[in-house]
């Protein structure tokens, strides 16, 4: 079975400044895949190419095995997207906005409209003018628009941007439901590592237009176990086979016991005040393993 999304050696420059340096990766059908990178990493350029809004200098993008560059309409016929910030007519109701926008793409029934609106939780406010909506409601309306008509793939470009913690949590639940209840393939673009960590099993990490890593983010995890340790005086020469990752953080290799380290330190007259496991996060892995920070 072909991948739901495939990027093949994409290169793009703007005014002579490279934005993408030959990136390639695949997203499998039915997965939530994270496209991760700080602002300016190339995420929006890659997504723009996938949506046929940006033409690559080299390479090709495929959705469902169909080339976006050669057969854009066919490739995107089963794609929904929130690209950058959703824009609506503030003086019209949410319902009327959806009617207008779907008339540009494909005719949908009232039942399909009702289903998308109910899914995103806007039934009670859909007849109100969009100008009265909160940012979270606007994002949910954008998601409803992306669900019409019945996509198989969803592109989400920074869908939690500008949301408060409650709005972020609501959007996260909706994305998980897209995957769990509808079996959709989701390409989730974000610079928020915490969101990608919760939602995605596999990621592609971009930095300055370069693909630095693609695969399961858990595979970036260290082989040993990390601990935060406080001791006085600080004596790295007593660590032995224990690796000093950064000040105050050590990594005990597989097969070794942190208790042996503590015993060695105490035996040497070192005061050990704290030894506690450190939970590795995607953010730490991103900084340490990928950017070498």
Backbone as a ProteinNet text record, in pm:
[ID]
protein_1_A
[PRIMARY]
XXXXXXXXXXXXXXXXXXXXXXXXXXXXXXXXXXXXXXXXXXXXXXXXXXXXXXXXXXXXXXXXXXXXXXXXXXXXXXXXXXXXXXXXXXXXXXXXXXXXXXXXXXXXXXXXXXXXXXXXXXXXXXXXXXXXXXXXXXXXXXXXXXXXXXXXXXXXXXXXXXXXXXXXXXXXXXXXXXXXXXXXXXXXXXXXXXXXXXXXXXXXXXXXXXXXXXXXXXXXXXXXXXXXXXXXXXXXXXXXXXXXXXXXXXXXXXXXXXXXXXXXXXXXXXXXXXXXXXXXXXXXXXXXXXXXX
[TERTIARY]
85.4	0	88.5	58.1	138.6	116.2	214.9	203.9	92.9	31.6	-71.5	-11.5	109.1	178.7	324.9	379.6	522.7	585.8	694.4	773.9	903.3	935.1	1049.4	1146.8	1253.3	1364.1	1317.8	1234.8	1181.8	1288.7	1305.3	1394.6	1317.4	1338.5	1271.2	1351.5	1365	1430.2	1336.9	1346.1	1273.1	1373.7	1372.4	1465.3	1609.1	1641.2	1776.5	1811.9	1719.1	1746.1	1680	1758.7	1701.4	1604.7	1488.8	1391	1380.3	1404.9	1407	1527.4	1597.8	1719.5	1699.5	1615.4	1601.8	1544.2	1429.5	1371.9	1284.8	1290.9	1211.6	1164.5	1036.7	983.9	844.9	794.5	662.9	576.8	446.2	346.5	256.7	245.1	165.8	17.1	-65.9	-210	-256.7	-342.9	-405.4	-322.3	-209.6	-129.3	-135.5	-109.1	-87.7	62.8	108.9	252.2	288.1	392.4	432.1	540.8	516.5	619.8	664.4	785.3	829.9	944.9	942	1052.7	1014.8	1115.9	1090.5	1045.8	999.3	959.2	1076	1047.2	1151.8	1220.3	1173.2	1238.6	1205.1	1092	1051.6	920.6	853.4	728.9	621.6	598.5	491.7	523.3	651	688.5	656.9	692.3	663.3	513.1	436.8	292.2	232.8	285.8	239.4	262.2	374	400.5	301.2	272.9	176.4	37.2	3.9	-127.5	-129.2	-17.5	-12.6	-12.5	12.9	15.9	156.9	255.7	395.6	452.1	524.5	580.2	727.5	769.5	909.1	1004	1127.7	1231.1	1274.4	1275.8	1306.6	1220.1	1204.5	1132.5	983.2	914	771.7	704.3	577.3	497.6	381	348.7	243	143.6	15.3	-89.6	-167.5	-172.5	-238.1	-173.1	-43.2	28.9	13.3	-57.7	-82.8	0.4	66.5	152.2	70.2	103	35.8	74.8	198.8	246.7	187.9	160.7	111.5	-39.9	-101.8	-247.3	-302.8	-291.8	-325.7	-468.7	-566.3	-706.3	-734.5	-681.5	-703.8	-632.1	-509.5	-431.8	-496.7	-558	-612.3	-762.9	-821.1	-966.2	-1014.4	-926.3	-962.4	-879.5	-842.8	-759	-835.2	-826.5	-874.4	-756.1	-765.5	-648.3	-686.9	-609.6	-601.5	-459.9	-447.2	-315.4	-302.4	-204.4	-186.5	-313.6	-355.7	-469.1	-599.4	-701	-829.2	-888.9	-941.5	-1002.2	-1149.5	-1233.1	-1377	-1436.2	-1560	-1634.8	-1696.8	-1643.5	-1687.4	-1834	-1888.2	-2025.6	-2129.3	-2080.2	-2169.6	-2161.5	-2263.2	-2265.4	-2165.1	-2131.8	-2044.8	-2105.2	-2235.7	-2305.3	-2290.8	-2317	-2310	-2167	-2068	-1929.2	-1900.9	-1944.8	-1921.3	-1993.2	-2114.9	-2187	-2108.4	-2055.9	-1982.4	-1854.9	-1776.3	-1647.1	-1661.6	-1761.1	-1779.8	-1832.3	-1898.4	-1944.6	-1827.3	-1709.7	-1591.2	-1523.2	-1542.8	-1468.7	-1556.7	-1658	-1747.9	-1878.6	-1986.4	-2117.6	-2129.4	-2184.9	-2206.3	-2351.8	-2401.8	-2539.6	-2550.4	-2673.8	-2696.7	-2654.8	-2677.4	-2639.3	-2487.9	-2412.4	-2265.9	-2222	-2286.3	-2256.2	-2284.4	-2401.9	-2439.7	-2340.9	-2298.2	-2205.6	-2072.6	-2017.3	-1889	-1901.2	-2011.1	-2033.2	-2047.1	-2121	-2136.3	-2003.9	-1925.4	-1797.2	-1705.6	-1702.3	-1612.5	-1677.2	-1800.9	-1865.6	-1914.8	-1964.2	-2011.3	-2161.6	-2233.9	-2376.4	-2452.3	-2422.7	-2497.2	-2468.3	-2353.5	-2315	-2302.8	-2338.3	-2310.1	-2391.4	-2504.4	-2585.6	-2544.7	-2449	-2400.2	-2294.1	-2280.5	-2177.1	-2039.2	-1949.1	-1813.8	-1739.8	-1778.2	-1715.2	-1732.4	-1828.5	-1850.3	-1777.1	-1704.6	-1637	-1504.8	-1470.4	-1336.9	-1238.1	-1107.8	-1006.1	-1021.3	-1052.5	-1071.7	-1188.3	-1297.7	-1412.4	-1378.8	-1300.2	-1258.1	-1174.6	-1085.2	-1003.4	-1090.3	-1192.1	-1281.5	-1366.1	-1405.8	-1477.8	-1387.1	-1259.3	-1163.3	-1149.2	-1152.9	-1145.5	-1271.5	-1387.9	-1512.1	-1503.3	-1449.9	-1434.4	-1342.1	-1232.6	-1137.7	-1200.2	-1307.7	-1372.8	-1478.4	-1492.9	-1594.1	-1526.6	-1552.3	-1636.4	-1550.9	-1573	-1521.2	-1378.3	-1277.8	-1139.5	-1087	-979.1	-905.5	-775.1	-728.7	-604.2	-632.3	-576.7	-591.7	-453.2	-430.6	-309.3	-344	-273.8	-299.6	-171.7	-174.3	-58	-75.9	-2.6	-7.3	-152.1	-231.4	-373.6	-399.3	-298.4	-317.5	-260.3	-214.6	-157.3	-258.2	-217.8	-301.8	-407.9	-411.8	-514	-466	-562.3	-529.6	-519.3	-473.3	-456.2	-581.9	-699.5	-823	-847.6	-823.1	-842.1	-744.3	-620.5	-520.5	-565.2	-614.6	-661.2	-779.4	-872.2	-987.1	-943.3	-850	-803	-729.5	-652.8	-580.7	-679	-787.1	-887.2	-951.3	-981	-1042	-949.8	-820.5	-725.4	-716.6	-715.2	-711.6	-838.3	-953	-1077.5	-1077.7	-1018.3	-1007.2	-937	-834.8	-757.2	-832.2	-888.2	-949.6	-1084.8	-1169.7	-1306.6	-1322.9	-1240.3	-1258	-1143.2	-1039.5	-928.1	-853.1	-855.8	-790.9	-639.5	-570	-427	-411.3	-331.4	-315.5	-168.4	-137.8	-5	-14.6	50.3	37	165.9	160.4	278.2	277.9	388.5	390.8	534.1	550.1	677.3	667	547.8	526.4	558.9	675.3	720	630.1	574.4	488.8	363.9	308.5	190	223.6	335.9	376.8	403.7	463.4	494.9	368.9	261.8	137.1	64.8	65.6	-19.4	46.4	177.9	243.1	338	337.9	434.8	559.3	538	650.4	655.2	776.3	796.1	900.1	893.2	1002.9	1044.2	1171.9	1221.1	1300.1	1255.8	1322.2	1395.9	1506.9	1579.1	1647.2	1608.8	1664.7	1654.8	1541.5	1516.1	1578.1	1647.5	1709.6	1627.5	1618.5	1555	1660.2	1641.2	1738.9	1708.6	1581.6	1544.7	1404.8	1382.8	1248.2	1238.2	1129.1	1109.3	1035.9	1036	972.2	1054.7	989.5	1067.7	1119.1	1050.8	1099.1	1234.5	1263.9	1392.6	1509.2	1479.2	1583.8	1618.5	1539.6	1561.2	1698.2	1763.7	1893.6	1878.8	1986	1982.9	1984.2	2051.5	2058.5	1946	1957.3	1858.6	1921.3	1849.9	1903	1850.9	1939.1	1905.5	1954	1874.6	1922.1	1990.6	2110.5	2187.3	2245.8	2233.9	2295.1	2394.6	2521.8	2624.2	2721.5	2783.8	2877	2998.4	3118.2	3145.4	3115.7	3101.6	3076.5	3205.1	3200.2	3321.3	3299.9	3306.1	3280.9	3381	3500.3	3600.1	3557.4	3453.9	3405.5	3287.2	3248.8	3131.3	3157.7	3283.2	3315.2	3253.7	3174.4	3112.7	2983.4	2948.4	2827.1	2859.8	2777.3	2803	2741.3	2817.5	2765.3	2702.9	2568.1	2496.7	2506	2479.3	2490.8	2497.8	2531.8	2545.9	2425.1	2449.7	2343.5	2266.9	2293.7	2221.8	2323.8	2302.9	2391.1	2308.7	2375.6	2310.4	2381.2	2307	2359.6	2340.2	2447.1	2434.2	2353.1	2297.4	2221.7	2306.6	2244.9	2315.6	2383	2389.4	2448.8	2339	2374.5	2278.9	2320.6	2228.4	2260.8	2301.3	2254	2291.4	2442	2504.8	2650	2720.8	2667.8	2724.8	2712	2593.6	2572	2666.9	2682.4	2771.8	2915.8	2957.9	3093.3	3114.6	3016	3026.6	3030.8	2939.5	2934.5	3062.8	3113.7	3236.9	3356.6	3348.6	3456	3435.3	3331.8	3307.1	3224.3	3158.7	3074.6	2935.7	2881.4	2744.2	2647.8	2565	2466.3	2330.2	2279	2153.7	2031.2	2045	1930.9	1976.2	1899	1911.1	1769.4	1727.1	1591.7	1590.6	1507.2	1500.1	1452.9	1507.5	1464.4	1383.7	1262.1	1178.3	1221	1257.8	1297.7	1176.1	1183	1076.7	1127.9	1035.3	1073.5	1154.4	1120.9	1194.8	1341.6	1368.9	1507.4	1579	1511.1	1571.1	1600.2	1506.1	1522	1646.6	1663.7	1775.6	1907.7	1906.4	2030.3	2076.9	1984.7	2023.1	2024.5	1933.6	1919.7	1997.6	1979.9	2048.7	2179.6	2209.4	2333.9	2350.2	2238.9	2242.1	2248.3
-120.2	0	124.6	220.1	340.6	427.2	511.6	602.7	703.7	753.7	856	985.8	1016.6	1140.1	1104.9	1158.6	1135.4	1262.3	1303.3	1415	1358.5	1392.9	1334	1443.3	1460.6	1551	1693	1748.2	1883.1	1989.5	2076.6	2191.8	2317.2	2422.9	2549	2665.1	2769.1	2893.1	3009.4	3111.9	3236.6	3349.6	3419.3	3530.3	3487	3365.4	3314.8	3256.7	3263.8	3211.3	3074.9	2969.4	2834.5	2822.4	2760.8	2733.6	2585.2	2501.1	2356.5	2300.4	2207.7	2150.6	2002.2	1969.2	1830.2	1738.3	1772.9	1690.8	1579.3	1462.7	1346.5	1272.6	1240	1152.2	1105.9	1004.1	948.4	947.7	963.3	950.2	833.2	735.6	617.2	644.5	566.4	584	561.6	651.1	634.5	674.7	744.6	785.8	937.4	981.1	1122	1143.2	1219.3	1238.2	1382.8	1403.3	1537.9	1594.3	1711.7	1786	1896.7	1882.7	1960.7	2052.4	2172.9	2265.8	2403.8	2481.6	2618.1	2703.7	2824.7	2916.6	2937.5	2928.1	2941.8	2812	2699.9	2571.3	2516.4	2559.9	2511.5	2435.4	2430.2	2353.7	2407.7	2538.3	2596.3	2587.5	2596.4	2580.2	2439.2	2340	2201.1	2178.7	2235.7	2218.9	2292.6	2409.7	2483.5	2405.5	2334.4	2250	2134.5	2073.9	1963.8	2009	2134.5	2186.9	2249.6	2246.1	2300.3	2451.6	2517	2663.4	2717	2632.7	2667.8	2562.3	2605.5	2509.3	2486.8	2362.3	2336.8	2365.3	2400.4	2414.7	2277.3	2181	2042.4	1951.7	1826.5	1728.6	1730	1643.4	1623.9	1581.9	1617.8	1579.4	1493.2	1391	1297	1282.8	1277.9	1246.5	1128.3	1018.7	898.4	843.6	864.4	814.9	899.7	1013.1	1100.5	1227.7	1267.3	1384.7	1513.4	1593.8	1722.9	1816.7	1807.7	1899.3	1865.2	1736.6	1697.9	1681.8	1644.3	1624	1682.1	1812.6	1877.2	1848.1	1868.5	1851.7	1708.9	1613.4	1472.4	1437.5	1484.8	1453.7	1510.8	1628.8	1697.3	1677.4	1589.6	1571.9	1515	1445.3	1387	1446.6	1574.4	1642.8	1759.6	1772.5	1890.9	1956.5	2086.6	2154.5	2278.7	2301.4	2432.1	2480.3	2575.9	2625.8	2770	2792.5	2921.4	2954.4	3078.1	3116.6	3111.5	3036.7	3034	3174.3	3207.6	3338.6	3320	3404.2	3394.2	3534	3536.8	3662.4	3685.3	3782.7	3804.1	3844.1	3908.3	3958.7	3852.9	3732	3621.6	3513	3431.5	3323.6	3215.1	3132.3	3019.3	2929.2	2908.5	2824	2879.8	3011.4	3072.9	3068.6	3086.1	3075.5	2937.4	2834.1	2698.3	2674.4	2727.6	2713.7	2776.3	2896.1	2967.4	2893.5	2854.4	2793.1	2655.5	2579.8	2448.6	2463	2573.5	2594.1	2613.8	2653.7	2670.6	2536.7	2437.9	2312	2198.9	2162.5	2053.5	2066.8	2036.3	2046.3	1944.3	1988.4	1898.8	1910.6	1804.9	1805.6	1873.8	1908	1965.4	1867.3	1738.9	1637.4	1636	1653	1657.5	1781.8	1895.6	2017.3	1998.2	1944.3	1922.1	1829	1726	1629	1694	1774.4	1840.8	1941.3	2014.9	2115.1	2049.5	1939.4	1867.3	1808.9	1757.7	1696.8	1796.5	1921.4	2020.8	2094.8	2063.1	2121.2	2263.5	2297.5	2434.2	2442.2	2336.3	2333.9	2451	2481	2585	2725.5	2746.4	2881.7	2897.5	2796.6	2800.1	2906	2950.1	3054.1	3194.2	3206.2	3337.5	3387.8	3520.6	3578.3	3538.6	3509.9	3466.9	3575.2	3700.8	3809.9	3799.3	3718.8	3699.9	3577.4	3506	3382.2	3411.4	3325.9	3328.9	3268	3281.9	3223.6	3072.2	3009.8	2865.5	2823.3	2899.8	2868.6	2886.8	2988.5	3009.3	2890.5	2840.8	2726.3	2602.8	2586	2470.9	2484.7	2608.9	2630.1	2597.9	2634.4	2600	2449.6	2377.4	2232.2	2174.8	2232.8	2188.3	2207.4	2320.6	2345.5	2241	2205.4	2106.3	1967.7	1942.2	1811.4	1800	1905	1905.6	1919.9	1826.6	1706.9	1582.9	1514.4	1380.2	1352.6	1420.1	1394	1262.2	1216.1	1100.9	1145.4	1264	1320.5	1462.7	1497.6	1632.6	1692.5	1815.1	1891.2	1999.5	2001.6	2099.7	2179.7	2306.2	2394.3	2478.6	2444.7	2517.8	2538.8	2432.7	2450.9	2502	2498.5	2548.4	2688.4	2751.7	2886.5	2985.3	3061.3	3165.4	3116.5	2986.8	2933.1	2932.9	2948.3	2936.3	2787.4	2752.6	2610.5	2526.8	2583.6	2509.1	2482.2	2584.5	2568.4	2468.7	2468.9	2372.5	2230.8	2211.1	2078.1	2032.7	2124.3	2089.4	2048.2	2123.7	2091.4	1958.1	1930.8	1803.9	1686.2	1699	1592.4	1571.8	1681.9	1670.4	1599.1	1630.6	1566	1416.7	1381.1	1240.1	1167.9	1235.8	1174.9	1155.9	1249.1	1232.9	1101.5	1072.8	950.9	828.5	837.9	720.7	684.9	784.5	758.9	756.9	834.3	845.1	785.2	741.9	677.5	765.9	897.4	989.3	991.2	1018.4	1046.3	1194.4	1227.4	1365.5	1403.7	1508.4	1569.1	1693.5	1687.8	1790.6	1870.9	1995.9	2082.7	2172.5	2174.8	2255.5	2285.2	2396.7	2423.3	2391.9	2344.9	2310.9	2163.4	2137.1	2000.1	1920.3	1985.9	1916	1860.8	1935.4	1889	1771.4	1780.4	1671.9	1545.1	1561.8	1447.7	1371.7	1445.1	1382.4	1316.2	1380.8	1337.4	1237.6	1245	1175.3	1067	956.7	849.9	874.1	916.2	941.4	1088.7	1137.6	1279.3	1295.3	1410.4	1459.7	1593	1609.7	1731.2	1812.5	1937.1	2028.6	2136.8	2181.7	2296.4	2368.7	2494.3	2576.8	2507.8	2441.7	2378.4	2242.3	2192.2	2060.9	1959.1	1837.6	1728.9	1667.5	1685.7	1637.3	1496.8	1460.4	1328.5	1294.3	1167.7	1118.4	977.8	950.2	820.1	835.7	730.1	733.8	821.4	918.9	1006.2	930.7	822	741	677.5	658.1	598.8	693.1	820.2	915	904.6	826.3	815.5	754.3	799.4	740.5	594.7	518.1	376.3	355	444.2	430.7	505.6	515.6	586.3	713.7	824	952.7	990.8	1056.8	1101.3	1243.9	1317.3	1447.3	1421.4	1471.7	1445.1	1574.7	1591.7	1704.4	1647.9	1689.3	1642.7	1756.1	1745.6	1850.1	1785.4	1816.3	1896.4	1817.7	1890.2	1823.6	1755.5	1623.2	1545.8	1455.4	1509.4	1428.3	1314.9	1328.2	1222.2	1091.4	1099	980.5	913.7	965.7	911.7	774.9	744.3	614.3	598.4	488.9	462.9	539.5	622.5	704.6	831	859.6	973.5	1100.3	1208.1	1339.6	1400.5	1413	1464.2	1616.3	1677.6	1821.9	1845.5	1965.2	1988.9	1941.2	1851.1	1802	1682.4	1640.9	1528.3	1422.6	1299.8	1189.6	1079.7	996.9	884	755.6	669.7	541.7	439.6	374.1	281.6	158.3	90.1	-32.7	-134.7	-202	-301.8	-247.6	-114.1	-52.1	-5.2	14.7	53.6	187.7	282.9	414.2	403.6	298.2	280.5	261.2	197.9	179.6	314.2	403.5	537.5	612.5	606.1	674.9	620.8	488.9	428.3	474.2	483.8	527.6	672.2	756	896.8	913.3	845.1	856.1	801.2	692.5	634.3	727	815.8	912.4	1040.4	1042	1158.6	1267.3	1233.1	1329.7	1330.4	1447.6	1459.8	1453.4	1350.7	1334.4	1376.5	1487.2	1542.9	1496.8	1481.1	1444.9	1346.5	1239.2	1150.6	1114.9	1163.9	1135.1	1112.7	1018.5	992	1115.4	1133.8	1243.3	1185.5	1233.7	1190.1	1263.9	1188.3	1248.5	1298.1	1417.7	1473.8	1493.5	1508.5	1533.3	1661.9	1761.1	1887.6	1866.5	1788	1760.9	1683.4	1583.6	1506.2	1592.8	1681.6	1772.7	1858.4	1914.5	2004.1	1928.5	1814.2	1743.4	1656.4	1577.4	1479.6	1535.9	1629.5	1677.8	1805.7	1902.9	2031.5	2038	1932.9	1927.4	2046.2	2086.6	2198.3	2141.6
0	0	0	-88	-95.4	27.2	57.1	170.1	144.1	252	236	185.6	232	193.9	169.7	61.9	36.1	-19.7	40.3	-9.2	-64	-187.5	-256.4	-300.3	-220.6	-254.3	-285.2	-196.8	-219.1	-191.9	-289.9	-276.3	-315.8	-238.6	-268.6	-213.3	-294.9	-252.9	-282.3	-198.9	-219	-228.7	-342.5	-366.9	-342.7	-386.9	-374.3	-239.1	-144.1	-9.8	4.4	27.5	36.7	154.3	126.5	231.4	261.6	159.4	176.1	102.5	168.6	111.7	82.2	-14.4	-56.2	49.2	104.8	211.3	154	217.6	177.8	302	307.5	411.2	369.8	440.5	411.6	536.3	515.9	622	584.7	675.2	645.9	667.1	602.9	613.4	757.5	804.4	934.5	1053.9	1033.8	1147.7	1167	1290.4	1319	1316.2	1220.3	1197.1	1226.4	1303.2	1341.2	1251.9	1195.1	1122.8	1216	1266.4	1380.8	1343.2	1397.1	1375.4	1423.1	1459.1	1502.7	1384.8	1412.4	1306.2	1209.7	1081	980.6	944.8	1002	975.3	837.5	779.7	648.2	648.7	764.3	774.8	681.5	686.3	604.2	455.3	419.2	278.5	231.2	313.9	278.1	264.6	357.8	353	233.5	202.5	85.5	-43.4	-51	-168.3	-173.4	-57.4	-53	-95.5	-69	-105.2	-244.8	-313.4	-448.6	-453.6	-340.1	-336.1	-358.3	-341.8	-365.4	-459.8	-563.9	-658.4	-625.4	-609.1	-571.9	-687.5	-652.2	-754.4	-805	-715.2	-749	-663.1	-706.7	-627.7	-654	-579.9	-603.7	-473.3	-458.7	-342.7	-389	-310.7	-347.3	-231.7	-264.6	-168.1	-223.5	-147.1	-196	-320.5	-335.8	-452.4	-576.4	-567	-681.8	-668.1	-772.8	-770.9	-758.9	-658.9	-643	-756	-801.6	-905.6	-1043.1	-1069.8	-1201.7	-1207.9	-1093.9	-1090.4	-960.4	-946.8	-819.9	-775.7	-862.7	-824.2	-777.8	-849.7	-813.6	-684.2	-668.2	-548.1	-422.1	-436	-318.7	-301.8	-382.7	-377.3	-244	-171.2	-42.3	71	54	153.3	214.2	347	417.3	485.3	511.6	567.7	648.2	753.9	817.3	788.4	697.6	657.4	703.5	791.1	855.1	933.4	939.5	1024.7	945.3	993.9	921.1	909.1	791.2	766.7	733.4	793.7	772.6	756.4	706.7	701.2	838.7	912.7	1050.9	1061.1	957.4	963.7	924	890.9	857.3	964.4	970.3	1068.6	1031.1	1129.3	1101.3	996	1004.1	906.9	765.3	750.2	617.6	563.7	650.2	607	550.3	618.7	570.2	437.9	424.1	297.4	182.8	207.3	102.2	64.7	163.8	135.2	70.2	112.8	49	-93.1	-123	-260.6	-356.5	-302.1	-386.2	-415.8	-327.1	-339.6	-391.2	-314.4	-355.5	-280.1	-347.7	-284.4	-171.2	-58	54.9	98.7	157	202.9	338.5	376.5	507.9	617.3	594	693.1	713.9	605.5	617.4	693.2	666.4	740.8	889.6	920	1060.5	1130.1	1057.9	1117.3	1152.3	1060.2	1085.7	1200	1203	1307.3	1444.5	1447.8	1574.7	1621	1527.1	1562	1632.9	1584.8	1644.4	1761.3	1793.8	1911	1894.4	1773.6	1749	1721.6	1747.1	1713.5	1776.3	1902.4	1974.1	1922.9	1856.5	1815.4	1664.5	1587.9	1445.1	1371.3	1427.8	1362.8	1404.7	1497.2	1540.4	1443.1	1434.1	1348.9	1398.2	1305.8	1341.7	1419.3	1398.7	1472.6	1623.4	1668.5	1812.5	1865.4	1779.3	1819.2	1889.6	1984.1	2043.9	1944.7	1974.5	1886.6	1878.2	1990.6	1990	1902.7	1905.3	1821.4	1673.9	1642.1	1503.1	1453.8	1540.3	1501	1480	1564.7	1548.9	1422.9	1389.4	1264	1145.3	1157.5	1052.6	1036.6	1148.5	1140.8	1076.8	1110	1045.8	894.7	852	708	645.3	718.4	666.8	653.9	729.7	726.3	616.4	536.5	430.2	294.4	202.6	220.6	246.9	354.6	389.5	342.7	401	358.4	414.2	354.6	406.7	471.6	434.2	486.5	533.2	650	703.7	726.9	674.5	702.9	804.9	916.2	1020.3	1046.8	1010.2	1025.4	1151	1255.5	1383.2	1430	1443.9	1477.8	1618.4	1706	1842.7	1861.7	1753.2	1763.2	1819.8	1920.1	1976.1	2071.9	2100.2	2189.4	2334.2	2425.5	2567.3	2601.3	2722.5	2756.9	2736.9	2766.6	2747.4	2599.3	2516.7	2372.4	2313.3	2362.8	2316	2348.6	2471.3	2511.8	2426.3	2395.9	2312.4	2171.8	2113.9	1979.7	1979.5	2083.4	2093.3	2093.3	2169.6	2175.6	2038.8	1968.3	1835.5	1737.3	1742.5	1652.2	1682.6	1810.2	1847.7	1801.6	1808	1761.3	1609.8	1535.8	1390.7	1357.8	1434.6	1412.7	1461.4	1582.5	1646.3	1585.1	1562	1519	1367.5	1297.6	1152.3	1072	1141.3	1073.5	977.8	999.5	907.3	928.3	819.8	826.8	858.3	959.8	1002.5	995.6	919	921.1	1007.2	1122.3	1225.1	1231.2	1184	1182.4	1305.5	1378.5	1499.9	1542.1	1614.7	1681.4	1829.9	1875	2015.7	2037.1	2091	2105.9	2198.7	2299.9	2395	2326.6	2229.9	2158.4	2067	1997.7	1909.1	1989.7	2107	2192.9	2232.5	2262.8	2306.5	2189.5	2072.6	1961.7	1867.6	1852.4	1742.4	1789.8	1716.2	1737.9	1653.7	1528.5	1438.3	1402	1375.3	1345.5	1235.3	1170.1	1087.1	1147.3	1170.3	1235.6	1134.4	1115.5	1023.3	1100.1	1042.2	1097	981.7	960.7	854.1	718.3	696.2	567.9	549.3	650.8	643.3	722.9	671.6	744.9	836.4	967.3	1063.6	1113.3	1114.1	1165.6	1118.1	1087.6	1064.6	1120.9	1191.6	1254.9	1386.8	1467.3	1597.9	1691.9	1756.1	1842.5	1964.2	2001.2	2113.3	2081.9	1954.2	1917.4	1945.2	1970.4	2008.9	2157	2229.8	2373.6	2403.2	2508.8	2545.3	2585.4	2568.8	2603.3	2754.3	2826.2	2971.1	3040.4	3173.7	3254.9	3309.5	3299.5	3343.3	3481.4	3554.7	3689.3	3709.3	3786	3835.9	3969	3982.4	4102.3	4158.3	4287.6	4358	4458.5	4446.3	4539.3	4569.6	4684.6	4729.4	4795	4745.5	4625.7	4498.1	4386	4258.6	4212.8	4192.8	4164.2	4043.8	3923.2	3803.2	3786.5	3847.5	3833.3	3901.3	3986.2	4056.5	3985.5	3870.4	3801.5	3740.2	3709.8	3651.4	3514	3495.2	3364.7	3344.2	3441.6	3431.5	3352.9	3251.1	3162.7	3218.3	3215.7	3251.7	3126.1	3125.3	3009.1	3003.8	3115.5	3132.7	3283.1	3326.6	3470.8	3550.2	3643.4	3730.1	3676	3552.1	3490.5	3446.9	3492.9	3454.8	3389.6	3307.6	3243	3284.5	3351.1	3397.3	3286.1	3241	3127.1	3162.5	3060.6	3086.8	3162.6	3257.5	3336.3	3460	3472.1	3590.5	3684.5	3810.5	3913.2	3970.6	3974.5	4029.4	4175.8	4243.1	4383.5	4398.1	4299.4	4304.2	4295.1	4211.3	4200.3	4332.1	4392.1	4519.5	4626.6	4632.5	4731.2	4710.6	4583.6	4552.9	4596.5	4570.5	4607.5	4759.2	4827.6	4974.1	5035.4	4979.4	5029.9	5014.6	4916.2	4894.2	4973.7	5058.5	5142.2	5075.6	4963.5	4892.9	4955.2	4979.3	5028.7	4909.3	4905.7	4798.8	4852.9	4800.7	4853	4773.6	4643.3	4559.3	4452.6	4434.3	4319.3	4277.4	4161	4115.2	3965.2	3918.4	3774	3698.1	3579.5	3492.5	3377.7	3362.8	3250.8	3125.5	3024.4	2898.5	2822	2770.4	2688.2	2545.9	2453.3	2314.8	2303.8	2383.7	2378.6	2412.6	2517.8	2554.2	2445	2388.4	2281.9	2159.9	2130.7	2016.2	2032.7	2151.5	2176.1	2185.9	2253.1	2280.6	2164.5	2110.3	2009	1869.1	1840.9	1703.2	1681.4	1770.8	1754.3	1830.4	1905.9	1983	2076.4	2139.6	2234.8	2375.3
[MASK]
+++++++++++++++++++++++++++++++++++++++++++++++++++++++++++++++++++++++++++++++++++++++++++++++++++++++++++++++++++++++++++++++++++++++++++++++++++++++++++++++++++++++++++++++++++++++++++++++++++++++++++++++++++++++++++++++++++++++++++++++++++++++++++++++++++++++++++++++++++++++++++++++++++++

